[in-house]
Amino acid sequence: MPRNQAFSEPEYSMEYSADCSVTLPSDPGQAVGQSHEVTVRNSGSCLCLPRFMRLTFAPESLENLYQTYFRRQRHETLLVLVVFAALFDSYILIMCAVVYTSEKLASVSVASVGLAGDIILYLLCRFGLLPDRISRRFVPYSLWVLIALQIFCYLGLNYARFHQASDTVGWQAFFSFSFFLTLPLRLTPIVLITTVSCGVHTLVLGVTIAQQQQENIQGSTLARQLLANIVIYICAITVGITSYYMADRKHRKAFLEARQSLEVKLNLEEQSQQQERLLLSILPKHIADEMLQDMKKEPSQKEMQQFNTMYMYRHENVSILFADIVGFTQLSSSCSAQELVKLLNELFARFDKLAAKYHQLRIKILGDCYYCICGLPEYREDHAASSIRMGLAMVDAIS
């Protein structure tokens, strides 16, 4: 794909390109029809991965927004990882309880403490009892440390009193893969913590077996067994990275689609509000509301009407006030258009405040003319007196 090639939703590609971009609707405050590009760059902080697997949004603010969205999506999966850790501790307790001996007391104690920690952590995350900053920065790493300690303790407290090269390798590989699917972290820290835990596990297992069985095992045999464990870990990490990458692409696509839908919705709401403000600026509110209701009718209902609706009503016992600025022509010739518009806006804004104060309903603004009426939409007996007071106040406002 050529550099900076634009793609449209819902079909787009992020495969093997230097970067790519998507055209999204404009911000709500911008004019209709404008757009801006969001770039999905194939670059990131995890430099050990191929370039096409390092995805990040540009600008940076959009990437930060996506990371917030990503952490919220991973919140439920983090709870699943806590459940996996609790099941691991439950497995140890059940295996020790089948044929209990005093030698298993240490394993039972460690598993019980780990299970209690898993339950507490689950409740804290499930009901949001932790501050967002702590939950975002410390809980994923705390859970990783808790799981790693449980595996190492289970390895060190092996109640059989002899170790094999396959001890807890399956659990270590399982949790290594699970980290990529559940932890709400970026790929770089997940790869780092998984590599550290697998490396420490291999080192501890190798040293323990070498010390306890140094007379019965050959160095080459132990090396081959540990190498097999390393291959298993590499496979688990590779599959985990691939799964993370595929899920990340899926989440980024869903994020873009959700963002696009939200922006379209906001644009429609903004246009609707602009339409209402435009109607209210030229029509009384009760008539504008009726027009908006008719505009929202279904097309089938509109087709049943043989004629267009006429919004005409008869009102009696009302007072109409017409105000005109004396010498406006001379004033307009002595100042620029921008200054004249600013002056009229400030003046008519004062008139609108006076109209609300004296129970007037503005009808129309035409050039330097201001029309308002008293006695609508609700009848007032003092409509004439209110109009007079409004006129005197307008004279004071002009002067």
N, C-alpha and C positions, 0 to 999 in steps of 0.2 A: 504494500500500500504506500503511495507517495506520502511524503512528509506533510503534516498538517492537512490531510485530506478530511473533509467533513463527511459525516455519516448521519443518517436520519433515523429516528425511532420509527417502529420498534426494531428494525434490522440494522445492526452495525457490527463492526469488527474491531477487535483490539489485538489482532494476531500479528506478531512478528514485525510490528511497525515501530519506527522511532517514537512517534507519538501520533495521536489522532484526536479529533475534536468533534463535538456535537453542538449543533445550533439549537438553542433553547429560546423560548419567548423572552421578551424584555421584562424588566422589572415593572411592578404595577404602576409606578408613577410615570413611566415612559410612554411615548406615543405608540398607538397601535401599529403593528407591522414591523417595529424595530426588533432586533434580536441581538444576542451576543453569543460568543462561542465559549464552550467549556472544554478544555483540553484534557485528555486522559493520556498522560505521559508514561512511557515504558521506562521509568527510572525510579529509583527509590533508594532507601538506606541499606537494604540487604544486598550488598554488592557481590556476595558469593553466588547469587542466583543468576540465571540467564537474563539478559536484558528484557526479553519479551515478557518475563514473569514479574517484573517490578513495575506495578501499576500505581499511579498516583494522579490526583486531579490537579489541574492548574486553573485558577489561582489557588494559593495556599489556603485562603479562607474557605474555599469549597472543600478542600481536603480535610480541614479541621471539622467542618460540618459533617462530612461523611464519616469521620472517625467517631464522632458523637453518636451518629445513627448506627454505626457498626457495633459500638459498645452496648447500646440498648438492645440490639438484635441478639447479641451474644450473652445477655444477662441470663436468659433462661437456660442456655446451654452450659453456663457456668454452674448452675444448680445441678445439672445432670452429672457434671464431673464430681461434684461433692457427693452425689448419690453413689457414683462408682467407687469413690474412696471409702464410703461407709460400707458398701458391699464387700470390699476387700477386707476390711476389719472384721466384718461379720463372718466371712469365710475363715479367717484365722481362728476366731473364737469357736466356730463349729468344729473345725478340724482338731482343735485342742480338747474340746469337750467330748469327742468320741471316745478317746481312751486317755483320761486325764491322769497325769503324774505330777509329782512336785517339780520336775524339771521344766514343765510347761508354764509354771507360774509367771515367769518373766514375760513370756510371749503373750499370755492372757492379759497381764497388766498393761503392757504397751498397746495391745489391740483395743482394750477397753478405753484407755485414755484417748487413743486416736479416734475411736468411734464417738466418744463424747465431744471431741473437738469438731468432728464432721457435723454432728447434729447442731452444735452451737453456731457454727459457721453457716449452715443451711438456714437456720432460723433468722440470723442477722441479715443474710442476703435476701431471703424470701420476703420478709416483711419490711425491708428498707430501713433497718434500725441504725445503719451506719451512715455517716455523712458521705455525700457524693464524692468528695475528694479522696477520702480513705478507701471507699469502695472501688474507685477507679484505679488508684495507684498501688494500693497495698494488698487488697484481697486476692487478686490473681497470683501474685508472688507468694503470699502466705499459704495459699492452697497448694502451690507447687512444692514449697518447703515441707508442708505437712505430709504430702503424699510421698515425697522422696525419703523423709525420715521414717515413715512407716515401712517402706520397702527395705531400707537399710537395716532397720531394727529386726524385721522379720528374717533378713538374711543373717544378721549377726547372732540372733537368738534361736537359731535352728535347733529345735529340741531333739532332733535325731543325733546331734553331736558330730555329724560328719557332713561335709559339704561336697556338692557336685558342681560342675561347671554350668549346669542348667538351672541352678537355684534362682528363683524369682525372675528369670530372664523373660518368661512369658508376660508376667505382670509389668515388668519394666517396659517391654515393647508395647504392650497395650496402652499404658498410660502415656508413653511417648507419642503414640499416634493420637490419643484422645486430646492431648494438649493443643494440637493444631485445629481440632474441631470445636473446642469448647472455650478456651481462654480468650477473653476480650482484649488481646494484645496484638500489636503488629507482628509481622512475620519474623523480623530480626530478633527481638527478645525471645520469641518462642523457640526459634532454632538454637539460640544461645543456651537457654536453660535446659532444653532437651539434650543438647550435646554434653553439657556439664553433668547432668544426672546420669546419662548413659556411660560417660567416661569414668565417673567416680564409681559407679556400680561395677564396671568391668575391673577397675583397679582393686577395689576392695575384695571382690570375689577371687581374683587371681592371687592376691597376697594371702588371703585366708586359706585357700586350697594349698598353696605352696608351703605354708607353715605347718598345716595339719597332716598333710600327706606327702611330705618331702621324700620319704623313703619308698613310697609305693607308686609314684607317678613320675613319668619322665617329662622333662622340660618341653620337648617337642610336642608331646601329646597335649599338655596343658595349653601350649601356645595355639595349637590347632583348635582346641575347644573354645578358647577365648576369642580366636579369630572368627569362629562360627557365630559367637554371640555378637561380635561387632558387625558382622554382615547382616544379622537379623535387625540390629538397631538401625543400620544404614537404610535397610529396606523400609522399616517403619517410618523413619524420618523422611525418606524420599516420597513415600505414599502420602504422608502427612502434609508435606509441602505442596504436592500436587493437588490434594484435596483442598487445602487452604487457598491455593491459587484459583481453582475452579469456583469455590464458594465466594471468593473475593470478587471475581468477575461477575458472578450472578448478583451479588449484593450491590455492586456498583451500577449494574444495569437497572436493578429495581430502584435504587436511589435516584438515578437520573429520571426514570419514568415517574416516580412519585414527585420529584421536584418539578418536573415539567407539568404534571397534572395540577399541582398546587399553584404554580405560576399562572396557568391558564385560568384556574378558578379565581385567583386574585385579580387577574386582568378583567374577567367578566364582572366581578363585583365592583371593581373600580369604574368600569364603563357604565354599569347600572347606576352607580352613585353619581357619576357625572351627568347622566341623563336626567336623573331626578333633580339635581341642582340646577340644570339648565331649565327644566320645566318650572321649578319654583322661582327662578329668577324672572320669568315672564308671565306666569299665571298664579292666581291665588292657590293656596295649599289645597283647599277642598276640591277645586276643579282639577288641579294637577294629580291629586290622588285618584280621582275618578278616571282620568285618562290613563294613568298607569295600570289600573285594574283592567281596563279594556284592552290595553296593549298586551297584558299577560294572558288573555283568553286563548283558548285553543284555536288553531286555524279553522277547524270545523264549525266552531261557534261563530266566528267572524263571517264565514261564507253564508250562514243562514240570514244575516242581515242584508236587506236589499239596499239600504242607504247608509251612508256614513253617519256616525253619531254627531249630533250638533250639541255642543256644550253651551247652551244658552238658557238663562234663567231670568225671571222677572223679579226685581226687588223694589220695594217702596220704602219711603221714610228713611233715606240714607243721605249722607252729605259727601260730595265729591270735592276734593281739593286739588287744584292745579297750580303748580309752582314753576315759575320760569325765572332764570337768572337775567337780570337787567344788564345790558352791556356785554353779553356773552360774546358777540361777534368781535367787538373790539378787543376783548380779553384774549380770544383765541388767536388773533393776529399778532399779539405782543409776546407770545411764549411758544415754545416748541410743542410738538404733538405729545411727547412723553410727559412733559410737565403738565399739559392740559389734562391728559388722562389721569395722572396722579391726583391732580386737584379735584377732578370730578369724583373719583373714587372715594377720596377722603370726605368730600361734602355729602355724597349720597349715603355713605356709611353713617354719618351723623344723622341724616334724615331717617334712616332705618331705625336707629335707636330711639329717635323722637316718636316715630310711628308706633313702636312697641309701647312706649310710655303713654301715649295719648289714644291708644286703642284704634289705630288706623291700619288699614290693609293696603299695602302698596299694589297698585295695578300695573303700572308700566313706567319704564325709564326710556325716554326718547331724547337723545342728545342732551341738552341742558334742562329738559322738562321732567318734572317729577309728578306722577299722578298717584293719589291715594284716596281711599274711601273709608268712611266711618259708618258702622252699622252692619257690617258683614264680617264673617259669616253669621255672627250672632247679633240680634237686634239690640240697639241701645237707644234709650230715650234722649240722652244728652249728646246725640251724634253731632248736632250742629255746633254746640258749645265746644265739644272736643276738637272739631275741625278748626274752629277759630283759634283755640289755644295752640293747636299744632302749627297753624300758619304763623302766629306770633313767635313761636319757638324757632321756626325755620328762618325767620328774618334775623333773629339774634344769632343763629348758627352761621348764616351767610356773612353777617357783619363781623 
